[in-house]
Amino acid sequence: MKKVPFLFIALFILLLIILLTNLKNPTNQLVNFKNYYIKNFSLKINLPETTSTNEDYFSGSEIIFNCYLQDKSLNFNGYIQVWNINDLNKFLEVSKNNSEFDFKLYNKEMITINSYNGFKVDWTALFANHSYTSGVEYFITKKNSNMVLRVSLFVNQKDFPKQLEHTLNTIINSIIWD
């Protein structure tokens, strides 16, 4: 009989630990997504419901569409952009070399996501005011085209949060670009 109360107490403590861990650990936050559609480019993508967007269209430059992202709830800023680029790999190398950022970390890898090819770039930069910004950026090439989709999220901290990587993966895997 003494084992039963002990078992209930142990289960209660375990449940309490799990609940407190979930409250402290933002990785376990439930993120709801909304459909986002860019008509001019037949592009569908899912964004967190808490993300606000601000769109601009350009002509005569490499960037032909720009959408600034801001999410105060998930604590990130970012971009969805459509670029006109002939050689993406060369473009990324030149951009890195010409950047005024003091990169402390810069990793670029080739990727294929849902049959789209491109690059994933992870970076951390130190700025003059001794603050860090880290970002994860995806550059995805549209099939049979020079159009490149850039999806980027940035945070004002040294390390890109793991929970935000999961959110970004959900965004990237939702891309439908006809």
MDAnalysis code that builds the backbone (N, CA, C; Angstrom):
import MDAnalysis as mda
import numpy as np

u = mda.Universe.empty(534, n_residues=178, atom_resindex=np.repeat(np.arange(178), 3), trajectory=True)
u.add_TopologyAttr("name", ["N", "CA", "C"] * 178)
u.add_TopologyAttr("resid", np.arange(1, 179))
u.add_TopologyAttr("resname", ["MET", "LYS", "LYS", "VAL", "PRO", "PHE", "LEU", "PHE", "ILE", "ALA", "LEU", "PHE", "ILE", "LEU", "LEU", "LEU", "ILE", "ILE", "LEU", "LEU", "THR", "ASN", "LEU", "LYS", "ASN", "PRO", "THR", "ASN", "GLN", "LEU", "VAL", "ASN", "PHE", "LYS", "ASN", "TYR", "TYR", "ILE", "LYS", "ASN", "PHE", "SER", "LEU", "LYS", "ILE", "ASN", "LEU", "PRO", "GLU", "THR", "THR", "SER", "THR", "ASN", "GLU", "ASP", "TYR", "PHE", "SER", "GLY", "SER", "GLU", "ILE", "ILE", "PHE", "ASN", "CYS", "TYR", "LEU", "GLN", "ASP", "LYS", "SER", "LEU", "ASN", "PHE", "ASN", "GLY", "TYR", "ILE", "GLN", "VAL", "TRP", "ASN", "ILE", "ASN", "ASP", "LEU", "ASN", "LYS", "PHE", "LEU", "GLU", "VAL", "SER", "LYS", "ASN", "ASN", "SER", "GLU", "PHE", "ASP", "PHE", "LYS", "LEU", "TYR", "ASN", "LYS", "GLU", "MET", "ILE", "THR", "ILE", "ASN", "SER", "TYR", "ASN", "GLY", "PHE", "LYS", "VAL", "ASP", "TRP", "THR", "ALA", "LEU", "PHE", "ALA", "ASN", "HIS", "SER", "TYR", "THR", "SER", "GLY", "VAL", "GLU", "TYR", "PHE", "ILE", "THR", "LYS", "LYS", "ASN", "SER", "ASN", "MET", "VAL", "LEU", "ARG", "VAL", "SER", "LEU", "PHE", "VAL", "ASN", "GLN", "LYS", "ASP", "PHE", "PRO", "LYS", "GLN", "LEU", "GLU", "HIS", "THR", "LEU", "ASN", "THR", "ILE", "ILE", "ASN", "SER", "ILE", "ILE", "TRP", "ASP"])
u.atoms.positions = np.array([
    [0.806, -1.195, 0.000],
    [0.000, 0.000, 0.000],
    [0.851, 1.262, 0.000],
    [2.023, 1.220, 0.625],
    [2.870, 2.402, 0.680],
    [3.435, 2.741, -0.693],
    [3.500, 1.762, -1.575],
    [4.041, 2.000, -2.909],
    [3.109, 2.860, -3.755],
    [1.806, 2.751, -3.556],
    [0.831, 3.501, -4.354],
    [0.968, 5.004, -4.127],
    [0.965, 5.507, -2.853],
    [1.138, 6.956, -2.668],
    [2.489, 7.442, -3.197],
    [3.533, 6.638, -2.999],
    [4.847, 7.020, -3.509],
    [4.820, 7.147, -5.029],
    [4.148, 6.227, -5.693],
    [4.032, 6.263, -7.149],
    [3.293, 7.518, -7.607],
    [2.201, 7.858, -6.926],
    [1.445, 9.071, -7.275],
    [2.281, 10.327, -7.054],
    [3.020, 10.358, -5.957],
    [3.875, 11.517, -5.678],
    [4.965, 11.630, -6.741],
    [5.574, 10.513, -7.097],
    [6.619, 10.522, -8.126],
    [6.061, 10.982, -9.470],
    [4.878, 10.489, -9.839],
    [4.251, 10.914, -11.093],
    [3.895, 12.396, -11.062],
    [3.415, 12.875, -9.906],
    [3.077, 14.293, -9.769],
    [4.328, 15.161, -9.932],
    [5.417, 14.770, -9.302],
    [6.670, 15.527, -9.414],
    [7.173, 15.512, -10.852],
    [7.112, 14.364, -11.499],
    [7.532, 14.264, -12.895],
    [6.687, 15.165, -13.790],
    [5.388, 15.156, -13.589],
    [4.491, 16.012, -14.361],
    [4.797, 17.484, -14.116],
    [5.054, 17.840, -12.873],
    [5.390, 19.221, -12.523],
    [6.691, 19.653, -13.205],
    [7.687, 18.792, -13.203],
    [8.958, 19.098, -13.869],
    [8.743, 19.307, -15.361],
    [7.975, 18.451, -15.986],
    [7.702, 18.576, -17.422],
    [6.989, 19.885, -17.720],
    [5.987, 20.220, -16.925],
    [5.247, 21.468, -17.145],
    [6.137, 22.684, -16.970],
    [6.954, 22.699, -15.925],
    [7.848, 23.838, -15.698],
    [8.899, 23.944, -16.790],
    [9.413, 22.834, -17.257],
    [10.381, 22.848, -18.349],
    [9.751, 23.406, -19.610],
    [8.536, 23.022, -19.910],
    [7.852, 23.529, -21.100],
    [7.601, 25.026, -21.002],
    [7.327, 25.534, -19.823],
    [7.102, 26.968, -19.672],
    [8.389, 27.751, -19.857],
    [9.509, 27.202, -19.393],
    [10.790, 27.891, -19.500],
    [11.407, 27.751, -20.883],
    [11.130, 26.671, -21.565],
    [11.809, 26.354, -22.815],
    [10.951, 26.735, -24.013],
    [11.313, 27.834, -24.725],
    [10.498, 28.276, -25.845],
    [10.457, 27.301, -27.013],
    [11.337, 26.289, -27.015],
    [11.280, 25.330, -28.116],
    [9.951, 24.616, -28.140],
    [9.305, 24.577, -27.034],
    [8.045, 23.865, -26.956],
    [6.842, 24.771, -27.201],
    [7.092, 26.014, -27.572],
    [5.983, 26.906, -27.889],
    [5.262, 26.388, -29.122],
    [3.963, 26.500, -29.092],
    [3.178, 26.123, -30.252],
    [3.138, 27.312, -31.195],
    [3.598, 27.111, -32.408],
    [3.596, 28.170, -33.412],
    [2.543, 27.816, -34.448],
    [1.570, 28.684, -34.612],
    [0.557, 28.511, -35.648],
    [0.993, 29.269, -36.890],
    [0.656, 28.718, -38.044],
    [1.089, 29.303, -39.310],
    [-0.103, 29.762, -40.137],
    [0.167, 30.747, -40.995],
    [-0.830, 31.269, -41.927],
    [-0.262, 31.167, -43.335],
    [-1.141, 31.051, -44.320],
    [-0.714, 31.030, -45.715],
    [-0.370, 32.440, -46.159],
    [0.732, 32.550, -46.888],
    [1.151, 33.833, -47.442],
    [1.366, 33.605, -48.931],
    [0.763, 34.435, -49.759],
    [0.789, 34.225, -51.203],
    [1.283, 35.493, -51.890],
    [2.255, 35.335, -52.772],
    [2.779, 36.450, -53.562],
    [2.340, 36.200, -54.997],
    [1.263, 36.866, -55.395],
    [0.611, 36.601, -56.684],
    [1.544, 36.790, -57.872],
    [2.285, 37.889, -57.894],
    [3.119, 38.212, -59.058],
    [4.170, 37.143, -59.353],
    [4.463, 36.296, -58.389],
    [5.500, 35.275, -58.561],
    [4.981, 33.861, -58.339],
    [3.675, 33.695, -58.237],
    [3.068, 32.374, -57.992],
    [3.790, 31.633, -56.875],
    [3.981, 32.332, -55.775],
    [4.737, 31.808, -54.647],
    [3.834, 31.699, -53.426],
    [3.805, 30.492, -52.857],
    [3.052, 30.253, -51.626],
    [4.039, 29.828, -50.552],
    [3.827, 30.369, -49.353],
    [4.712, 30.051, -48.239],
    [3.921, 30.237, -46.944],
    [4.223, 29.447, -45.945],
    [3.566, 29.592, -44.644],
    [4.454, 30.402, -43.714],
    [3.833, 31.360, -43.020],
    [4.534, 32.185, -42.042],
    [3.836, 32.054, -40.695],
    [4.567, 32.271, -39.604],
    [3.894, 32.275, -38.309],
    [2.777, 33.322, -38.288],
    [1.679, 33.002, -37.626],
    [0.543, 33.926, -37.556],
    [0.920, 35.262, -36.938],
    [1.934, 35.277, -36.097],
    [2.333, 36.501, -35.401],
    [3.293, 37.369, -36.217],
    [3.655, 36.927, -37.415],
    [4.611, 37.661, -38.249],
    [3.900, 38.715, -39.082],
    [4.382, 39.948, -38.994],
    [3.844, 41.020, -39.835],
    [4.716, 41.153, -41.082],
    [4.106, 41.587, -42.187],
    [4.809, 41.698, -43.468],
    [4.631, 43.102, -44.033],
    [5.649, 43.558, -44.762],
    [5.605, 44.841, -45.441],
    [6.257, 44.657, -46.814],
    [5.465, 44.715, -47.888],
    [5.922, 44.387, -49.242],
    [6.322, 45.615, -50.052],
    [7.336, 45.407, -50.920],
    [7.764, 46.392, -51.918],
    [8.113, 45.654, -53.200],
    [7.769, 46.251, -54.334],
    [8.163, 45.710, -55.635],
    [9.172, 46.661, -56.255],
    [10.182, 46.098, -56.933],
    [11.225, 46.895, -57.560],
    [11.340, 46.510, -59.026],
    [11.898, 47.410, -59.814],
    [12.217, 47.064, -61.200],
    [13.591, 47.629, -61.517],
    [14.290, 46.967, -62.409],
    [15.587, 47.448, -62.853],
    [16.743, 47.130, -61.927],
    [16.550, 46.244, -60.960],
    [17.656, 45.861, -60.083],
    [17.624, 44.354, -59.866],
    [18.606, 43.859, -59.134],
    [18.637, 42.422, -58.853],
    [17.460, 42.004, -57.980],
    [17.083, 42.854, -57.030],
    [15.928, 42.556, -56.177],
    [14.674, 43.035, -56.895],
    [13.739, 42.108, -57.138],
    [12.500, 42.499, -57.817],
    [11.293, 42.459, -56.877],
    [11.459, 41.830, -55.732],
    [10.402, 41.821, -54.718],
    [11.055, 41.764, -53.350],
    [10.526, 42.542, -52.422],
    [11.045, 42.576, -51.066],
    [9.879, 42.574, -50.087],
    [9.954, 41.701, -49.120],
    [8.962, 41.672, -48.049],
    [9.720, 41.608, -46.731],
    [9.584, 42.667, -45.943],
    [10.220, 42.717, -44.637],
    [9.342, 41.967, -43.639],
    [9.957, 41.116, -42.838],
    [9.248, 40.333, -41.826],
    [9.626, 40.830, -40.440],
    [8.637, 40.898, -39.569],
    [8.909, 41.231, -38.180],
    [7.964, 40.418, -37.304],
    [8.542, 39.808, -36.282],
    [7.738, 39.025, -35.355],
    [8.195, 39.338, -33.935],
    [7.414, 40.156, -33.245],
    [7.760, 40.543, -31.876],
    [7.529, 39.403, -30.892],
    [6.604, 38.519, -31.207],
    [6.311, 37.387, -30.337],
    [7.442, 36.355, -30.370],
    [7.933, 36.052, -31.566],
    [9.014, 35.072, -31.721],
    [10.389, 35.734, -31.755],
    [10.415, 37.061, -31.694],
    [11.647, 37.841, -31.561],
    [12.604, 37.686, -32.746],
    [12.089, 37.910, -33.960],
    [12.963, 37.902, -35.129],
    [12.517, 38.956, -36.134],
    [13.454, 39.298, -37.016],
    [13.200, 40.098, -38.208],
    [13.688, 39.268, -39.376],
    [13.278, 39.626, -40.579],
    [13.752, 38.872, -41.724],
    [13.226, 39.402, -43.028],
    [13.446, 38.606, -44.070],
    [13.031, 38.981, -45.415],
    [12.537, 37.770, -46.189],
    [11.589, 38.042, -47.053],
    [11.297, 37.176, -48.188],
    [11.573, 38.062, -49.387],
    [12.475, 37.632, -50.247],
    [12.825, 38.435, -51.415],
    [12.877, 37.547, -52.647],
    [12.608, 38.147, -53.790],
    [12.823, 37.485, -55.072],
    [13.880, 38.300, -55.799],
    [14.921, 37.616, -56.233],
    [16.056, 38.240, -56.903],
    [16.158, 37.698, -58.323],
    [16.802, 38.442, -59.172],
    [17.151, 37.993, -60.516],
    [18.675, 37.846, -60.543],
    [19.157, 36.591, -60.454],
    [20.587, 36.318, -60.320],
    [20.981, 35.222, -61.307],
    [22.046, 35.477, -62.076],
    [22.516, 34.484, -63.049],
    [23.298, 33.350, -62.396],
    [24.232, 33.668, -61.515],
    [25.084, 32.664, -60.880],
    [24.997, 32.856, -59.363],
    [24.150, 32.082, -58.716],
    [23.879, 32.265, -57.292],
    [25.120, 32.035, -56.440],
    [25.878, 30.990, -56.701],
    [27.066, 30.693, -55.911],
    [28.057, 31.853, -55.966],
    [28.320, 32.351, -57.157],
    [29.237, 33.483, -57.326],
    [28.680, 34.722, -56.623],
    [27.391, 34.956, -56.764],
    [26.747, 36.102, -56.123],
    [26.939, 36.065, -54.609],
    [26.754, 34.897, -53.998],
    [26.905, 34.777, -52.547],
    [28.350, 35.002, -52.111],
    [29.303, 34.500, -52.889],
    [30.719, 34.706, -52.564],
    [31.090, 36.184, -52.645],
    [30.670, 36.853, -53.711],
    [30.957, 38.280, -53.876],
    [30.285, 39.084, -52.763],
    [29.047, 38.737, -52.433],
    [28.321, 39.441, -51.369],
    [29.043, 39.313, -50.034],
    [29.508, 38.110, -49.722],
    [30.228, 37.904, -48.463],
    [31.510, 38.727, -48.444],
    [32.265, 38.679, -49.539],
    [33.540, 39.392, -49.598],
    [33.370, 40.908, -49.561],
    [32.271, 41.418, -50.083],
    [32.026, 42.863, -50.106],
    [31.277, 43.364, -48.870],
    [30.837, 42.460, -48.033],
    [30.045, 42.838, -46.863],
    [30.893, 43.619, -45.860],
    [30.265, 44.562, -45.203],
    [30.924, 45.308, -44.136],
    [30.762, 44.610, -42.791],
    [30.040, 43.498, -42.765],
    [29.848, 42.741, -41.530],
    [31.168, 42.103, -41.106],
    [31.403, 42.057, -39.809],
    [32.539, 41.349, -39.240],
    [32.049, 39.948, -38.865],
    [32.083, 39.037, -39.859],
    [31.558, 37.692, -39.640],
    [32.436, 36.925, -38.661],
    [31.824, 36.422, -37.614],
    [32.502, 35.543, -36.665],
    [32.212, 34.089, -37.006],
    [31.128, 33.881, -37.724],
    [30.735, 32.560, -38.210],
    [30.089, 32.758, -39.569],
    [30.455, 31.926, -40.525],
    [29.819, 31.974, -41.845],
    [29.913, 30.579, -42.453],
    [28.775, 29.924, -42.597],
    [28.716, 28.595, -43.211],
    [27.733, 28.628, -44.362],
    [28.180, 28.146, -45.504],
    [27.314, 28.067, -46.686],
    [27.306, 26.621, -47.154],
    [26.102, 26.088, -47.370],
    [26.006, 24.712, -47.858],
    [24.954, 24.614, -48.955],
    [25.239, 23.744, -49.919],
    [24.262, 23.485, -50.980],
    [23.123, 22.665, -50.397],
    [21.899, 22.970, -50.862],
    [20.722, 22.270, -50.350],
    [19.772, 21.931, -51.492],
    [18.927, 20.968, -51.249],
    [17.774, 20.676, -52.098],
    [16.592, 20.508, -51.161],
    [15.569, 21.328, -51.389],
    [14.360, 21.281, -50.564],
    [13.162, 21.202, -51.493],
    [12.385, 20.135, -51.346],
    [11.189, 19.953, -52.182],
    [11.502, 20.136, -53.666],
    [12.587, 19.601, -54.111],
    [13.077, 19.634, -55.496],
    [13.564, 21.011, -55.947],
    [13.709, 21.957, -55.027],
    [14.324, 23.252, -55.333],
    [15.777, 23.209, -54.854],
    [16.692, 23.700, -55.681],
    [18.108, 23.730, -55.322],
    [18.498, 25.124, -54.854],
    [19.543, 25.173, -54.052],
    [20.019, 26.470, -53.597],
    [21.058, 26.330, -52.512],
    [21.088, 27.327, -51.627],
    [22.075, 27.375, -50.556],
    [21.413, 27.781, -49.245],
    [21.982, 27.251, -48.176],
    [21.632, 27.690, -46.829],
    [22.877, 28.360, -46.259],
    [22.700, 29.560, -45.709],
    [23.813, 30.301, -45.124],
    [23.482, 30.604, -43.663],
    [24.362, 30.157, -42.771],
    [24.267, 30.481, -41.344],
    [25.403, 31.444, -41.034],
    [25.104, 32.501, -40.316],
    [26.170, 33.441, -39.993],
    [25.910, 34.149, -38.670],
    [27.004, 34.625, -38.089],
    [26.967, 35.497, -36.922],
    [27.955, 36.617, -37.184],
    [27.537, 37.853, -36.909],
    [28.402, 39.010, -37.127],
    [28.472, 39.850, -35.860],
    [29.647, 40.433, -35.654],
    [29.872, 41.347, -34.538],
    [29.895, 42.761, -35.096],
    [29.182, 43.661, -34.448],
    [29.098, 45.039, -34.915],
    [29.919, 45.961, -34.018],
    [30.144, 47.187, -34.483],
    [31.010, 48.146, -33.796],
    [30.571, 48.411, -32.359],
    [29.280, 48.328, -32.102],
    [28.790, 48.570, -30.742],
    [28.875, 47.322, -29.859],
    [29.633, 46.326, -30.314],
    [29.864, 45.066, -29.589],
    [28.606, 44.218, -29.442],
    [27.661, 44.409, -30.339],
    [26.459, 43.573, -30.331],
    [26.554, 42.559, -31.466],
    [25.909, 41.444, -31.256],
    [25.903, 40.373, -32.245],
    [24.547, 40.291, -32.934],
    [24.588, 39.868, -34.179],
    [23.392, 39.479, -34.914],
    [23.702, 38.145, -35.563],
    [22.749, 37.227, -35.487],
    [22.927, 35.954, -36.184],
    [21.740, 35.750, -37.111],
    [22.008, 35.038, -38.190],
    [20.955, 34.812, -39.167],
    [21.084, 33.465, -39.836],
    [19.958, 33.008, -40.334],
    [19.919, 31.827, -41.191],
    [19.164, 32.253, -42.434],
    [19.786, 32.023, -43.594],
    [19.207, 32.466, -44.859],
    [19.170, 31.303, -45.845],
    [18.078, 31.222, -46.554],
    [17.930, 30.244, -47.627],
    [17.824, 31.002, -48.939],
    [18.592, 30.559, -49.928],
    [18.536, 31.097, -51.280],
    [18.149, 29.938, -52.186],
    [16.952, 29.986, -52.728],
    [16.394, 28.864, -53.481],
    [16.121, 29.310, -54.908],
    [16.637, 28.553, -55.864],
    [16.479, 28.886, -57.276],
    [15.195, 28.288, -57.824],
    [14.442, 29.125, -58.543],
    [13.236, 28.630, -59.212],
    [13.670, 27.780, -60.401],
    [12.975, 26.689, -60.622],
    [13.306, 25.782, -61.722],
    [13.242, 26.514, -63.055],
    [14.241, 26.270, -63.901],
    [14.305, 26.825, -65.259],
    [14.198, 28.347, -65.273],
    [14.880, 28.996, -64.337],
    [14.762, 30.446, -64.220],
    [15.994, 31.024, -63.530],
    [16.198, 32.337, -63.677],
    [17.232, 33.051, -62.926],
    [16.683, 33.621, -61.622],
    [15.406, 33.376, -61.353],
    [14.811, 33.916, -60.133],
    [15.262, 33.105, -58.919],
    [15.602, 33.842, -57.871],
    [16.061, 33.243, -56.623],
    [15.193, 33.775, -55.490],
    [14.711, 32.867, -54.671],
    [13.944, 33.224, -53.484],
    [14.897, 33.257, -52.298],
    [14.890, 34.375, -51.593],
    [15.678, 34.493, -50.357],
    [14.692, 34.548, -49.196],
    [14.870, 33.639, -48.246],
    [14.094, 33.655, -47.005],
    [15.109, 33.728, -45.873],
    [15.037, 34.806, -45.092],
    [16.033, 35.065, -44.057],
    [15.365, 35.422, -42.743],
    [15.911, 34.899, -41.668],
    [15.500, 35.304, -40.327],
    [16.747, 35.718, -39.557],
    [16.625, 36.816, -38.785],
    [17.735, 37.364, -38.020],
    [17.308, 37.594, -36.580],
    [18.262, 37.433, -35.674],
    [18.025, 37.740, -34.266],
    [19.207, 38.551, -33.746],
    [18.952, 39.365, -32.746],
    [20.004, 40.197, -32.158],
    [20.661, 39.469, -30.996],
    [21.314, 38.379, -31.327],
    [22.062, 37.618, -30.333],
    [23.135, 36.811, -31.041],
    [24.064, 36.292, -30.265],
    [25.231, 35.609, -30.824],
    [24.876, 34.277, -31.479],
    [23.949, 33.553, -30.895],
    [23.582, 32.236, -31.419],
    [22.139, 32.249, -31.897],
    [21.914, 31.667, -33.060],
    [20.560, 31.567, -33.599],
    [19.803, 30.521, -32.782],
    [18.642, 30.876, -32.220],
    [17.914, 29.957, -31.333],
    [17.435, 28.688, -32.038],
    [17.589, 27.570, -31.351],
    [17.160, 26.275, -31.900],
    [15.669, 26.260, -32.208],
    [14.848, 26.863, -31.337],
    [13.408, 26.849, -31.567],
    [13.047, 27.629, -32.825],
    [13.830, 28.651, -33.148],
    [13.569, 29.431, -34.352],
    [14.005, 28.664, -35.603],
    [15.015, 27.811, -35.472],
    [15.414, 26.953, -36.594],
    [14.257, 26.043, -36.996],
    [13.550, 25.504, -36.004],
    [12.393, 24.650, -36.295],
    [11.319, 25.447, -37.037],
    [11.055, 26.663, -36.579],
    [10.074, 27.530, -37.241],
    [10.502, 27.820, -38.674],
    [11.784, 28.137, -38.868],
    [12.289, 28.428, -40.213],
    [12.204, 27.196, -41.110],
    [12.486, 26.027, -40.584],
    [12.362, 24.796, -41.381],
    [10.928, 24.579, -41.839],
    [9.970, 24.875, -40.972],
    [8.559, 24.761, -41.356],
    [8.234, 25.735, -42.479],
    [8.735, 26.959, -42.372],
    [8.523, 27.963, -43.422],
    [9.105, 27.470, -44.742],
    [10.357, 27.045, -44.718],
    [11.063, 26.631, -45.943],
    [10.394, 25.419, -46.580],
    [10.000, 24.455, -45.781],
    [9.383, 23.245, -46.331],
    [7.972, 23.469, -46.849],
    [7.414, 24.639, -46.589],
    [6.064, 24.944, -47.082],
    [6.067, 25.598, -48.464],
    [7.238, 25.922, -48.992],
    [7.338, 26.687, -50.244],
    [6.746, 25.915, -51.416],
    [5.864, 26.602, -52.143],
    [5.354, 26.116, -53.430],
    [5.553, 27.265, -54.408],
    [6.387, 27.027, -55.412],
    [6.757, 28.092, -56.355],
    [6.573, 27.583, -57.775],
    [5.441, 27.935, -58.373],
    [5.118, 27.467, -59.729],
    [5.721, 28.363, -60.790],
])
